[in-house]
Amino acid sequence: MAEQMQDIKRRIKSINSTERITNAMKLVSAAKLRWAKAIYEHSKLYLDRIIESIDEAFDNGQKVPKELILGSRQMKTSCYVIITSSTGLCGSFNGNVIREAEATIRRKGREAVLVDIGSKGREYFGRRGYDVIIEHDPPADTVDYEEVKKLARPLFEKYMSGEIDEIVLVYTSYVNTLKQEVVRKRVLPVDISERNVRSSNINVIEYEPSVNEVFRYLVSKYMEMTLYSAVIESATCEHAARRQAMENANDNASDMLKLLMTEYNRARQSQITNEIIEIVSGSEALN
């Protein structure tokens, strides 16, 4: 009985330590989430408006260079930009992105090259023999716009030169603090047939020095802005997922402590009862 109580006390001590760690990590994650969410919300309207403005240039399908339009080339090689975290303890955040990317690659069945932002994705796909052409290990919340430009420009050049035929983002989209969803977004080529023309002035637009030069510049900026927006959003989702995971771990630790305390009290009560019985029995034997 004494050995059982000692074992329970060791488990209680261990879980107490774990609970303090998860509680501290939950508080840290909550603070980082507030910071990341503020950046995301502050930049979202600005970035969305710029992306929408650039996007409007595609409303006039007759002016868009053919290499930027879906169906203008045979799809042989797809490039997937996969955004994961560089640290763990964030629940299913990384697993959901990796599963979605891998399922998409298998479903399309064409040659795939990868751009991994975050070490978790790079480690997973690297071990399985995927062709990772660009990698960026630092966490997404440390990636600034200049770093995004260094990632986006080589991709755009590879697309324009025909080395890759499609660029797809796979990342986590922010719905609210408790809900995040993995999304796929094809950046290039653009599907003109699905577009709704929003401007009545598209036919009077003049392009200088040439249509190709203007669209080359616009699409390059469009890629940079879209990728930067996805990185910011993914970082916000990562902190939200980690805060939720640590809160769940903290709650589970509290539940386990309650059960162990109940078990310990029962064992202690049983030991006291046995000691009383021994005392009574000894007293009766003396009489």
Phi, psi and omega in degrees: 000315179297322179294321178296318179294321178296321178295318179295319179296322177296318179294319179298316179297318180295315181290327174301316178297316178297319180297319179296321180294311181295326178293318178296317180293326177297317179295319178296316181295323179296320178294316178295324179296316179300318179294313181293322180294322178297317178296316181299311182292324180293321184271340187300311182297319181294310182294318180299321180292319178295315180298320180294320180296316177294322182298329182295338179297338180276358182296329178267089185301333182289335182270338185291130177304139187300326183294346180266354185259138178298132180098356182277346180216158177287132181279103179253317184231126177253143176248125181250122175265108188252122183252112176236189177263172175251001177226163182262208179058037178232035175065225184267014184306305182289318182301320181295317180294315182296316179297318180295316180296315182294320179296321179294317179300314181292322182292320181285327172070012178257170180301139184230138170238152188238148167240115184254118172255112187109133187288335182296317177292319179298318180295317183294307185286330177296320179293337184259013171082013177287153181274099179267109186270333178220136177224148180217103187281327182305149182304152183299327183286357176257358183277121178259180186294325180296321178291323177297320178300320179293333177277321187283322186297314177300325178296315180297319179296320178295322178293313183293330180277351178091006178292325173233152186247355182202141176236120184234130174270136172233112184206179182259127180263140183274121175259303172203185185299330184259353184223127175225144184233140175281133181232155172245135180221117178278122180273313177221146355284169183267136178270097183295327185295337182268359186275145172254120183292125185254343184247141178268359184253014187293335184280348182254009179286133175250138183249122178231138004284337177201164180299315182297317180295318180296312182291327177298317179292314183296317182291325176298315178292323178299317178297315181298313181295317181296316180293319180296319178298318180294322180295315179298316181294319180296320179298320177297317179295322180300314180293324177294318179293320180291319178299317180294320179296318180291326177294318177296318179296320179295318178295318179296321178296320178296318179296318179295322178296321178297317180294318180292323177295321177297316179296320180295317180296323178294316179295320179295317179296321178296320179295318179297317180299317179296321179294321178296318180297319179296319179295315180296318180296318177296323179295318179293326181291325179291328179280000000 
